[in-house]
Amino acid sequence: MSSNKSFSSETSERYSRALFEASKESNDLIDVEKGINSFYLLLKSSPDLKNFLKNPTESFKKQNDVINLLGEKLKFPNNLKNFFLLLIEKRRIFYVQKISESFLKLCSKKRGEIKVSLVSSKELSKSELEKISKDLSVSMGSILKFDYKVDKELIGGLKLQIGSFMIDTSIKNKLKKFKQAMLVN
């Protein structure tokens, strides 16, 4: 492990790997991933839930009750509900967002997916996105999972990032390069 990792990152990765392995062993990895994904989306959209779970003064009982209620509503598998209850018991529930992110990355990696960031200057149609995804998947020999955004400040073109590899065909980037070239001369 890198010495630059924070305690929270290392702890989150350990817990997510443990959940991943336990889910694989009990053959409910797909259900646990769906549950984590639903919970993660809820957590990101609800500041109240996030604050409640990160608050160290909340009682075990209140947090357990909330997780049990969410487990019912979001139809968590027992494995996932018990995992969340363990996080509460060990006072690690405030890492739940990082743990969830790490777990979802592990699942994506297991499927052979590669995360790709695509930013365009204008809204691309669904068919354009599918074509880009299909063409890149074929050339990369892997399944690509797109994180797509629109940024009008690019003026024109797009930016594509696959891991540490970046392609920037935006007009904004070209203007920046011209500006730097004029300043040097």
ZIFENKA-V683895 format. One record per pair of residues at least 24 apart in sequence whose ideal C-beta (glycine too) atoms are under 7 Angstrom apart, sorted by the first residue. I is the first residue (numbers start at 1). J is the second residue. If there is no record, write none. Layout:
BEGIN
i:I j:J
i:I j:J
END
This chain:
BEGIN
i:8 j:95
i:8 j:98
i:9 j:98
i:11 j:92
i:11 j:95
i:12 j:95
i:12 j:98
i:12 j:99
i:12 j:102
i:13 j:102
i:15 j:92
i:15 j:95
i:15 j:99
i:16 j:99
i:16 j:102
i:16 j:103
i:16 j:106
i:17 j:106
i:19 j:83
i:19 j:103
i:20 j:103
i:20 j:106
i:22 j:79
i:23 j:79
i:26 j:79
i:28 j:77
i:28 j:79
i:31 j:77
i:32 j:77
i:32 j:79
i:32 j:80
i:33 j:107
i:35 j:74
i:35 j:76
i:35 j:77
i:35 j:80
i:36 j:80
i:36 j:100
i:36 j:103
i:36 j:104
i:37 j:104
i:38 j:74
i:39 j:70
i:39 j:74
i:39 j:100
i:40 j:100
i:40 j:104
i:43 j:96
i:43 j:97
i:53 j:93
i:53 j:94
i:53 j:96
i:54 j:94
i:60 j:88
i:60 j:89
i:63 j:88
i:63 j:93
i:64 j:88
i:108 j:145
i:111 j:143
i:112 j:142
i:112 j:143
i:113 j:143
i:113 j:144
i:113 j:145
i:114 j:140
i:114 j:142
i:114 j:144
i:114 j:145
i:114 j:162
i:115 j:145
i:115 j:147
i:116 j:144
i:116 j:145
i:116 j:146
i:116 j:147
i:116 j:160
i:116 j:161
i:116 j:162
i:117 j:147
i:117 j:161
i:118 j:146
i:118 j:148
i:118 j:158
i:118 j:160
i:119 j:149
i:119 j:151
i:119 j:154
i:119 j:158
i:119 j:159
i:120 j:150
i:120 j:158
i:121 j:151
i:121 j:152
i:121 j:154
i:121 j:155
i:121 j:156
i:121 j:157
i:121 j:158
i:121 j:170
i:122 j:150
i:123 j:150
END
